[in-house]
Amino acid sequence: MSKEKLRVIPLGGLGEIGKNMMLLEYEDDIMAVDAGVMFPDEEMLGVDLVIPDMAYLREKMEKFRGIAVTHGHEDHIGALPYVLGEFNVPVFASRLTNGLIKVKLRETRGLKDAAIQEIRPGERVRLGKFDVEFFRVCHSIPDAMGVAIRTPVGTVIHTGDFKFDHTPVDGRASDLAKLASFGSEGVALLMSDSTYAEVQGFTPSEKIVGETLMRVIGAAEGRVIVTTFASLISRVQQIAEAAIKHNRRLALVGRSMVENVQMALKLGYLKFPEGILARIDEVESLPPNRVVIITTGAQGEPTSALVRMANGDHREVSIRQGDTVVMSATPIPGNETLVHKTIDNLLRLGAKVITDKADTVHVHGHAAQEELKAMISLTKPRHFVPIHGEFRHLVAHAAIAKSLGVHEKNTFLMEDGDVLELSHEHGHRNGRVQAGPIYVDGLARWETSSVVLRDRRMLSKDGVVVVFLVVDSRTSRPVRQPEIVSYGFHEENEGQLIAEAKELIMETLNHNMGQVEIPFVQTKVKETLSQFFFKSTKRRPMIIPVAMGL
């Protein structure tokens, strides 16, 4: 029996919501499950996306065998353009997920021909020493799957995002029999979705949402504008069925929504009758009670279609008195403020807004406590790692496992970068790898310690002060009084404050320092003004001295 150990290394998704990526390593082979993004919060100024840190994979590039993808949501596939831009490895995904990935990769130069291989539930692939079998689970998107990975130390199950919906929109329920068979064979490690581990009971079925949308669209007197995730294909089908029932035409707004719907129609995951889809300029000429618009912007993203509508600057759709806007999504943690601001702006423009708090226009795609218990009971794992969630979710899920008899010493609360080593009999933690977030801003990527983000935070909080200074090259004394310009720093009594700052610079530099380098003069000015401004205002603006010698 080999003494080598299986290493389980999360690069994202543990201790946070998003950028899910899990590595499994055994001897000379590494595989990944998912490669997702996380959307920035308000503190990440100017950041477009947050992706997992690939430093560990770069060190062991020759071992990387491939990526198994559980489903097509951004927090599971969004980082693939960045991963595949560095690593030439195959990606295995279901048919719909494959389509969503290809839509995404079309936007990235050089990745149109990446090796994305379609896989079906029940099929197996070999990635080095890993025998990977995919099994069907329900989520809020069709074609979601979990993976059972047979390794030299036993079977590892990664559930992906899941819930046990017995009446899913596509009619394909989670494969409970397959999960039970894994449990009978023996499961060394279960890694299970923890997002809703604090929620008691069961997650409601997607069928309820369809019934609510049918009622809401039927009762609306004017246009109905429904916002949801562009990847939530099953929700789009429900909206379309309600539009058909109530004799309304359907229009799509938002580039990602249009591209995903076109792809899903082509693959047969959406089924619309001829003539229901209309261009947005066509529906403008229809009576309001004949129109349904599906749009992006459910998370209040500043550049999304719904936010532009709410701000009154969308080129094609203006919110009117009598419109009904349905928010068919739950805000991702951290996005609540943006979503609430969007709702406020919609209400100001005269729209009626329906959220999941007012009616069942959305149900989440994650298992609640009773379903999490069922997953553990079916698979009977020796070891357990709660995944996908903030730390409180992981703790709640660990408590559930303990209540079902999983021994506390076999349950591991891990965060990004932690390393779990498993043998045939035992599991233990063994150090950490680099796994901090990587911030994507346009074409640039920064680590947590980036001075760019630090400077942006400082500028947004306390503003900037620029000092223009001419000094004598021989004595380093000012030739004339400096010029000071400030932005976003101070308003009240600014004239007096700036005048005092100028005098302080003159006083500081009029001491005979002798001939010194210009950078030394600039440092001296910066230190002096930093102390002065904090003492005077309790604020620390960014100070930029620009000195030149004569």
C-alpha positions as CSV (number, residue, x, y, z in Angstrom):
1,M,0.0,0.0,0.0
2,S,1.4,3.4,-1.0
3,K,2.5,5.8,1.7
4,E,1.9,8.8,-0.5
5,K,-0.9,11.1,0.6
6,L,-3.7,12.9,-1.2
7,R,-3.3,16.7,-0.9
8,V,-6.6,18.7,-1.0
9,I,-5.9,22.4,-1.5
10,P,-8.7,25.1,-1.9
11,L,-7.5,28.1,-3.9
12,G,-10.9,29.8,-3.5
13,G,-14.5,29.5,-2.2
14,L,-13.7,28.6,1.4
15,G,-14.3,31.4,3.8
16,E,-15.9,33.5,1.1
17,I,-18.7,33.4,-1.5
18,G,-17.2,33.0,-5.0
19,K,-14.0,32.2,-6.9
20,N,-14.5,28.5,-6.3
21,M,-11.5,26.4,-7.2
22,M,-10.3,23.2,-5.5
23,L,-7.1,21.3,-6.2
24,L,-6.4,17.6,-5.6
25,E,-2.8,16.5,-5.8
26,Y,-1.3,13.0,-5.6
27,E,2.3,12.3,-6.5
28,D,2.9,13.7,-10.0
29,D,-0.7,14.6,-10.8
30,I,-2.9,17.6,-10.0
31,M,-6.5,18.2,-11.0
32,A,-8.9,21.1,-10.3
33,V,-12.6,21.3,-9.7
34,D,-14.0,24.6,-11.1
35,A,-12.3,27.9,-11.7
36,G,-14.6,30.8,-10.7
37,V,-14.6,34.5,-10.1
38,M,-15.8,36.7,-7.2
39,F,-17.3,40.0,-7.8
40,P,-15.7,43.0,-6.1
41,D,-17.1,44.8,-3.1
42,E,-17.2,48.5,-2.6
43,E,-13.8,48.6,-1.0
44,M,-12.2,47.2,-4.2
45,L,-12.2,50.4,-6.1
46,G,-12.0,50.1,-9.9
47,V,-11.6,46.3,-9.7
48,D,-13.6,44.3,-12.3
49,L,-13.2,40.7,-10.9
50,V,-11.4,38.7,-8.3
51,I,-9.8,35.4,-9.3
52,P,-7.9,32.7,-7.5
53,D,-4.2,32.9,-7.1
54,M,-2.5,30.5,-9.5
55,A,1.0,30.7,-7.9
56,Y,0.9,27.1,-6.6
57,L,-0.1,25.8,-10.0
58,R,2.6,27.7,-11.7
59,E,5.2,26.0,-9.5
60,K,3.9,22.6,-10.5
61,M,2.7,23.3,-14.0
62,E,4.0,20.0,-15.4
63,K,1.7,18.1,-13.0
64,F,-1.6,19.9,-13.9
65,R,-3.8,17.3,-15.7
66,G,-7.2,19.0,-16.2
67,I,-10.3,20.8,-14.8
68,A,-13.6,19.2,-13.9
69,V,-16.4,21.9,-14.0
70,T,-19.6,21.4,-12.0
71,H,-21.9,24.0,-13.6
72,G,-22.0,27.2,-15.6
73,H,-22.3,30.0,-13.0
74,E,-19.6,32.7,-13.0
75,D,-18.3,31.8,-9.6
76,H,-17.4,28.4,-11.0
77,I,-16.3,29.1,-14.6
78,G,-15.5,32.9,-14.6
79,A,-11.8,32.4,-14.1
80,L,-11.3,29.9,-16.9
81,P,-10.1,32.5,-19.4
82,Y,-7.3,33.4,-17.0
83,V,-6.5,29.8,-16.1
84,L,-6.5,28.6,-19.7
85,G,-4.5,31.6,-20.7
86,E,-1.6,30.1,-18.6
87,F,-2.2,26.4,-18.6
88,N,-2.9,24.2,-21.6
89,V,-5.1,21.6,-19.9
90,P,-8.4,20.0,-20.9
91,V,-11.7,21.1,-19.3
92,F,-14.6,18.7,-18.8
93,A,-18.1,20.1,-18.5
94,S,-21.7,19.3,-19.3
95,R,-23.3,20.3,-22.5
96,L,-24.9,23.6,-21.3
97,T,-21.9,24.4,-19.2
98,N,-19.7,23.7,-22.2
99,G,-21.8,26.2,-24.2
100,L,-21.6,28.9,-21.5
101,I,-17.8,28.5,-21.3
102,K,-17.4,28.8,-25.1
103,V,-19.5,32.0,-25.1
104,K,-17.1,33.3,-22.4
105,L,-13.9,32.2,-24.2
106,R,-15.0,33.8,-27.5
107,E,-14.3,37.1,-25.8
108,T,-10.7,36.2,-25.0
109,R,-8.1,36.3,-27.8
110,G,-6.4,33.0,-28.4
111,L,-8.8,30.8,-26.4
112,K,-11.5,30.1,-29.0
113,D,-10.0,26.6,-29.6
114,A,-9.3,25.7,-26.0
115,A,-9.9,22.0,-25.2
116,I,-13.4,22.0,-23.7
117,Q,-14.8,18.5,-23.7
118,E,-18.4,17.7,-23.2
119,I,-19.2,15.2,-20.5
120,R,-22.5,13.6,-19.4
121,P,-23.6,12.4,-15.9
122,G,-22.4,8.8,-15.4
123,E,-19.3,9.3,-17.7
124,R,-15.8,8.9,-16.4
125,V,-12.5,10.5,-17.4
126,R,-8.9,9.7,-16.3
127,L,-6.7,12.6,-15.2
128,G,-3.4,11.0,-14.2
129,K,-4.1,8.9,-11.1
130,F,-7.6,10.4,-10.7
131,D,-10.6,8.6,-12.0
132,V,-13.3,11.2,-12.2
133,E,-17.0,10.3,-12.5
134,F,-19.7,12.9,-12.9
135,F,-23.2,12.6,-11.4
136,R,-26.3,14.7,-11.7
137,V,-27.4,17.2,-9.1
138,C,-30.1,19.9,-9.1
139,H,-29.1,23.6,-8.9
140,S,-30.6,26.8,-10.2
141,I,-29.1,26.1,-13.6
142,P,-29.6,23.0,-15.8
143,D,-26.9,20.4,-16.3
144,A,-25.3,20.9,-12.9
145,M,-23.1,18.0,-11.7
146,G,-21.1,16.8,-8.8
147,V,-17.9,14.8,-9.2
148,A,-16.8,11.5,-7.5
149,I,-13.0,11.3,-7.8
150,R,-11.5,7.8,-7.2
151,T,-8.0,8.3,-5.8
152,P,-5.3,5.9,-4.5
153,V,-6.5,6.7,-1.0
154,G,-10.2,6.4,-1.6
155,T,-13.1,8.2,-3.2
156,V,-13.5,11.9,-2.8
157,I,-16.9,13.5,-3.5
158,H,-17.2,17.1,-4.5
159,T,-20.9,18.0,-4.6
160,G,-20.6,21.3,-6.5
161,D,-23.6,23.6,-5.7
162,F,-26.6,21.5,-5.2
163,K,-30.1,21.1,-3.7
164,F,-32.6,18.2,-3.7
165,D,-35.4,19.6,-5.9
166,H,-37.9,16.8,-6.7
167,T,-39.7,19.0,-9.3
168,P,-37.0,20.8,-11.2
169,V,-37.8,22.9,-14.3
170,D,-35.9,20.5,-16.6
171,G,-37.4,17.4,-15.0
172,R,-34.0,16.0,-14.1
173,A,-33.7,15.4,-10.3
174,S,-30.5,14.8,-8.4
175,D,-29.2,11.2,-8.7
176,L,-29.8,10.0,-5.2
177,A,-29.2,6.4,-6.1
178,K,-25.8,7.2,-7.4
179,L,-24.9,9.0,-4.2
180,A,-26.1,6.0,-2.2
181,S,-24.0,3.7,-4.3
182,F,-20.9,5.8,-3.6
183,G,-21.8,5.6,0.1
184,S,-22.0,1.8,-0.1
185,E,-18.6,1.6,-1.9
186,G,-17.0,3.9,0.8
187,V,-16.3,7.6,0.7
188,A,-13.0,8.8,2.1
189,L,-13.9,12.5,1.9
190,L,-17.0,14.5,1.2
191,M,-16.7,18.1,0.2
192,S,-20.2,19.6,0.3
193,D,-21.8,23.0,-0.5
194,S,-22.3,25.1,2.6
195,T,-23.8,28.3,1.3
196,Y,-27.2,27.8,3.0
197,A,-26.0,25.7,6.0
198,E,-27.6,28.2,8.4
199,V,-31.1,27.8,6.8
200,Q,-33.4,25.3,8.4
201,G,-35.6,22.9,6.6
202,F,-35.6,22.3,2.8
203,T,-35.0,24.7,-0.1
204,P,-38.3,25.4,-2.0
205,S,-38.6,24.0,-5.5
206,E,-38.0,26.0,-8.7
207,K,-41.6,25.0,-9.6
208,I,-42.9,27.6,-7.1
209,V,-41.1,30.4,-8.8
210,G,-42.7,29.4,-12.2
211,E,-46.1,29.6,-10.6
212,T,-45.4,33.0,-9.0
213,L,-44.0,34.4,-12.3
214,M,-47.2,33.2,-14.1
215,R,-49.3,35.0,-11.6
216,V,-47.3,38.2,-11.4
217,I,-47.0,38.6,-15.2
218,G,-50.7,37.8,-15.6
219,A,-51.7,40.5,-13.0
220,A,-49.5,43.3,-14.4
221,E,-51.3,46.0,-16.3
222,G,-48.2,47.4,-18.0
223,R,-44.8,46.1,-19.1
224,V,-43.1,43.5,-17.0
225,I,-39.3,43.7,-16.7
226,V,-37.7,40.7,-15.1
227,T,-34.0,40.8,-14.1
228,T,-32.1,37.6,-13.4
229,F,-28.7,36.0,-13.9
230,A,-27.8,35.6,-17.6
231,S,-26.8,32.0,-16.9
232,L,-30.1,31.1,-15.1
233,I,-31.4,29.4,-18.2
234,S,-34.3,27.6,-16.4
235,R,-35.6,30.9,-15.1
236,V,-35.6,32.3,-18.6
237,Q,-37.8,29.3,-19.7
238,Q,-40.2,30.0,-16.8
239,I,-40.5,33.7,-17.8
240,A,-41.1,32.7,-21.4
241,E,-43.8,30.3,-20.5
242,A,-45.6,33.0,-18.5
243,A,-45.3,35.4,-21.4
244,I,-46.7,32.9,-23.8
245,K,-49.6,32.1,-21.4
246,H,-50.6,35.8,-21.2
247,N,-50.1,36.7,-24.8
248,R,-47.0,38.8,-24.4
249,R,-43.9,39.2,-26.6
250,L,-40.5,38.6,-25.1
251,A,-37.4,40.9,-25.5
252,L,-33.9,40.4,-24.2
253,V,-31.6,43.2,-23.0
254,G,-28.0,42.9,-22.0
255,R,-25.2,41.3,-24.1
256,S,-24.6,38.3,-21.8
257,M,-28.3,37.6,-21.7
258,V,-28.7,37.7,-25.4
259,E,-25.6,35.5,-26.0
260,N,-26.6,32.9,-23.4
261,V,-30.2,32.7,-24.6
262,Q,-29.1,32.3,-28.2
263,M,-26.7,29.5,-27.2
264,A,-29.3,27.7,-25.0
265,L,-31.9,27.9,-27.9
266,K,-29.4,26.4,-30.3
267,L,-28.6,23.5,-27.9
268,G,-32.2,22.9,-27.0
269,Y,-32.1,23.9,-23.4
270,L,-34.6,26.7,-24.1
271,K,-37.8,26.0,-26.2
272,F,-39.6,29.1,-27.5
273,P,-42.5,29.1,-30.0
274,E,-41.9,30.9,-33.3
275,G,-42.6,34.6,-33.0
276,I,-42.4,35.1,-29.3
277,L,-38.9,36.7,-29.3
278,A,-38.9,40.3,-30.5
279,R,-36.3,43.0,-30.9
280,I,-36.4,45.7,-28.3
281,D,-37.4,48.3,-30.9
282,E,-40.3,46.1,-31.9
283,V,-41.8,45.8,-28.4
284,E,-41.6,49.6,-28.0
285,S,-44.5,49.8,-30.5
286,L,-46.6,47.2,-28.7
287,P,-49.2,47.9,-26.0
288,P,-47.5,47.8,-22.5
289,N,-49.6,44.8,-21.5
290,R,-48.2,42.8,-24.4
291,V,-44.5,43.1,-23.3
292,V,-42.1,41.1,-21.1
293,I,-38.4,42.2,-21.0
294,I,-35.7,40.0,-19.6
295,T,-32.6,41.8,-18.6
296,T,-29.3,41.6,-16.7
297,G,-28.5,43.6,-13.6
298,A,-29.9,41.6,-10.8
299,Q,-26.8,42.3,-8.6
300,G,-26.9,46.1,-9.2
301,E,-23.7,46.0,-11.3
302,P,-23.0,49.7,-12.3
303,T,-22.8,49.0,-16.1
304,S,-25.6,46.5,-16.3
305,A,-28.8,47.1,-18.3
306,L,-31.2,47.3,-15.4
307,V,-29.0,49.8,-13.5
308,R,-28.8,52.0,-16.6
309,M,-32.6,51.8,-16.9
310,A,-32.9,52.8,-13.2
311,N,-30.5,55.7,-13.7
312,G,-32.4,56.9,-16.8
313,D,-29.5,56.5,-19.2
314,H,-30.3,53.2,-21.1
315,R,-30.3,53.8,-24.8
316,E,-33.3,51.6,-25.6
317,V,-35.5,51.1,-22.5
318,S,-36.8,53.9,-20.3
319,I,-38.7,53.0,-17.1
320,R,-42.3,54.2,-17.3
321,Q,-45.1,54.7,-14.7
322,G,-46.9,51.4,-14.6
323,D,-44.0,49.1,-15.3
324,T,-43.5,46.1,-13.0
325,V,-39.9,45.2,-12.3
326,V,-39.3,41.7,-10.9
327,M,-36.0,41.1,-9.2
328,S,-35.7,37.3,-9.8
329,A,-32.5,36.9,-7.8
330,T,-31.1,37.3,-4.3
331,P,-28.3,39.8,-3.8
332,I,-24.9,38.1,-3.5
333,P,-23.4,39.0,0.0
334,G,-21.7,42.4,-0.4
335,N,-24.0,43.6,-3.2
336,E,-27.0,44.5,-1.1
337,T,-26.3,48.2,-1.1
338,L,-26.0,48.3,-4.9
339,V,-29.2,46.3,-5.3
340,H,-31.1,48.5,-2.8
341,K,-30.0,51.7,-4.6
342,T,-31.2,50.3,-7.9
343,I,-34.6,49.4,-6.4
344,D,-34.9,53.0,-4.9
345,N,-34.2,54.5,-8.3
346,L,-36.7,52.3,-10.1
347,L,-39.4,53.3,-7.5
348,R,-38.6,57.0,-8.1
349,L,-39.3,56.5,-11.8
350,G,-42.7,55.1,-11.0
351,A,-42.1,51.4,-11.4
352,K,-43.6,48.7,-9.1
353,V,-40.7,46.5,-7.8
354,I,-41.3,42.9,-6.7
355,T,-38.4,41.2,-4.8
356,D,-38.1,37.7,-3.3
357,K,-38.9,39.3,0.1
358,A,-42.4,40.3,-1.2
359,D,-43.2,37.2,-3.2
360,T,-41.6,33.9,-4.3
361,V,-40.0,35.3,-7.5
362,H,-36.7,33.6,-6.7
363,V,-35.5,30.6,-4.7
364,H,-31.9,29.9,-4.2
365,G,-30.1,26.9,-5.7
366,H,-28.4,25.7,-2.5
367,A,-29.3,22.9,-0.1
368,A,-30.7,23.9,3.3
369,Q,-30.0,21.9,6.5
370,E,-32.2,18.9,5.9
371,E,-30.8,18.4,2.4
372,L,-27.2,18.7,3.7
373,K,-28.1,16.0,6.2
374,A,-29.4,13.8,3.4
375,M,-26.2,14.2,1.4
376,I,-24.1,13.2,4.4
377,S,-26.4,10.3,5.2
378,L,-26.3,9.0,1.7
379,T,-22.5,9.2,1.2
380,K,-21.4,8.1,4.7
381,P,-18.0,9.9,4.5
382,R,-15.0,9.0,6.8
383,H,-13.8,12.6,6.5
384,F,-15.7,15.8,5.8
385,V,-14.8,19.3,4.5
386,P,-17.5,22.0,4.3
387,I,-16.9,24.1,1.1
388,H,-18.5,27.1,-0.7
389,G,-19.3,29.6,2.0
390,E,-18.2,32.2,4.4
391,F,-16.6,30.9,7.6
392,R,-19.9,30.9,9.6
393,H,-21.5,28.7,6.9
394,L,-18.6,26.3,7.1
395,V,-18.9,26.1,10.9
396,A,-22.7,25.5,10.7
397,H,-22.2,22.7,8.2
398,A,-19.5,21.1,10.3
399,A,-22.0,21.1,13.2
400,I,-24.5,19.3,11.0
401,A,-21.9,16.7,10.1
402,K,-21.1,16.2,13.8
403,S,-24.8,15.7,14.6
404,L,-24.9,12.8,12.1
405,G,-21.9,11.0,13.6
406,V,-19.0,12.3,11.6
407,H,-16.2,12.4,14.1
408,E,-15.0,15.9,15.0
409,K,-11.3,15.0,14.4
410,N,-12.3,13.9,10.9
411,T,-14.0,17.2,10.1
412,F,-11.8,20.0,8.8
413,L,-12.7,23.6,8.7
414,M,-10.5,25.0,5.9
415,E,-9.9,28.3,4.2
416,D,-8.3,29.2,1.0
417,G,-4.7,28.0,0.9
418,D,-5.0,25.4,3.7
419,V,-3.6,22.0,2.8
420,L,-5.3,18.8,3.9
421,E,-3.4,15.5,3.6
422,L,-5.3,12.2,3.5
423,S,-4.0,8.7,3.7
424,H,-6.0,5.5,3.7
425,E,-6.7,5.9,7.4
426,H,-6.1,9.4,8.6
427,G,-6.4,13.0,7.6
428,H,-4.5,16.0,8.9
429,R,-3.6,19.6,8.0
430,N,-0.1,20.2,6.7
431,G,0.7,23.9,6.2
432,R,-0.5,26.4,3.6
433,V,0.1,27.5,0.1
434,Q,-0.2,31.0,-1.4
435,A,-3.9,31.6,-2.2
436,G,-4.6,35.3,-1.7
437,P,-7.1,37.0,-4.1
438,I,-5.9,38.3,-7.4
439,Y,-7.7,41.5,-8.5
440,V,-8.4,42.0,-12.2
441,D,-8.7,45.6,-13.4
442,G,-8.9,45.7,-17.2
443,L,-5.8,44.0,-18.4
444,A,-4.0,44.4,-15.1
445,R,-3.8,41.9,-12.2
446,W,-2.8,42.8,-8.7
447,E,-2.3,41.0,-5.4
448,T,-3.8,42.0,-2.1
449,S,-0.7,44.0,-1.2
450,S,-1.0,46.1,-4.4
451,V,0.0,49.8,-3.9
452,V,-2.5,50.7,-6.6
453,L,-5.5,49.5,-4.5
454,R,-3.9,51.1,-1.4
455,D,-3.5,54.4,-3.2
456,R,-7.1,54.3,-4.6
457,R,-8.5,53.7,-1.1
458,M,-6.4,56.6,0.2
459,L,-7.6,58.9,-2.6
460,S,-11.2,57.9,-2.1
461,K,-11.0,58.5,1.6
462,D,-8.9,61.6,2.1
463,G,-8.1,63.1,-1.3
464,V,-4.8,64.3,-2.7
465,V,-2.5,67.3,-2.2
466,V,0.0,68.2,-4.9
467,V,2.9,70.5,-4.0
468,F,4.9,72.2,-6.8
469,L,8.3,73.4,-5.5
470,V,11.4,75.1,-7.0
471,V,14.6,74.9,-4.8
472,D,18.1,76.2,-5.1
473,S,20.3,73.3,-6.2
474,R,23.2,74.4,-4.0
475,T,21.3,75.1,-0.7
476,S,18.0,73.1,-1.3
477,R,16.2,76.3,-0.1
478,P,12.9,77.3,-1.8
479,V,13.5,79.9,-4.6
480,R,9.9,81.0,-4.1
481,Q,6.8,80.0,-2.2
482,P,5.4,76.6,-3.2
483,E,2.2,76.1,-5.1
484,I,-0.3,73.7,-3.5
485,V,-3.3,72.2,-5.2
486,S,-5.7,69.8,-3.4
487,Y,-8.5,67.6,-4.7
488,G,-11.1,65.9,-2.5
489,F,-9.2,66.9,0.7
490,H,-10.6,69.9,2.4
491,E,-13.0,72.7,1.9
492,E,-13.7,74.5,5.1
493,N,-11.1,77.2,5.8
494,E,-9.0,75.6,3.0
495,G,-7.4,78.9,2.1
496,Q,-6.0,79.4,5.7
497,L,-4.9,75.7,5.9
498,I,-3.0,75.8,2.6
499,A,-1.4,79.1,3.5
500,E,-0.1,77.6,6.8
501,A,1.1,74.5,4.8
502,K,3.1,76.8,2.5
503,E,4.7,78.6,5.4
504,L,5.6,75.3,7.1
505,I,7.3,74.1,3.9
506,M,9.3,77.4,3.7
507,E,10.3,77.1,7.3
508,T,11.3,73.5,7.0
509,L,13.4,73.9,3.9
510,N,15.0,77.3,4.9
511,H,17.3,75.5,7.2
512,N,20.6,75.1,5.5
513,M,20.6,71.4,4.5
514,G,23.3,71.9,1.9
515,Q,23.2,70.4,-1.5
516,V,20.9,67.4,-1.4
517,E,19.2,65.3,-4.0
518,I,15.7,66.3,-5.1
519,P,14.1,63.0,-3.8
520,F,15.3,63.9,-0.3
521,V,13.6,67.3,-0.6
522,Q,10.4,65.7,-1.7
523,T,10.5,63.1,1.1
524,K,11.0,65.9,3.6
525,V,8.1,67.9,2.3
526,K,5.9,64.8,2.3
527,E,6.7,63.9,5.9
528,T,6.2,67.5,7.2
529,L,2.9,68.0,5.5
530,S,1.6,64.5,6.5
531,Q,2.1,65.3,10.2
532,F,0.7,68.9,9.8
533,F,-2.5,67.8,7.9
534,F,-3.2,65.0,10.3
535,K,-2.8,67.2,13.3
536,S,-5.0,69.9,11.7
537,T,-7.7,67.8,10.1
538,K,-7.3,64.2,11.4
539,R,-7.1,63.1,7.8
540,R,-4.2,61.7,5.8
541,P,-4.4,62.8,2.1
542,M,-2.1,61.4,-0.5
543,I,0.7,64.0,-0.8
544,I,2.6,64.3,-4.1
545,P,5.6,66.7,-3.9
546,V,6.9,67.8,-7.3
547,A,10.3,69.5,-6.8
548,M,12.8,70.8,-9.3
549,G,16.2,72.5,-8.8
550,L,17.6,75.7,-10.3
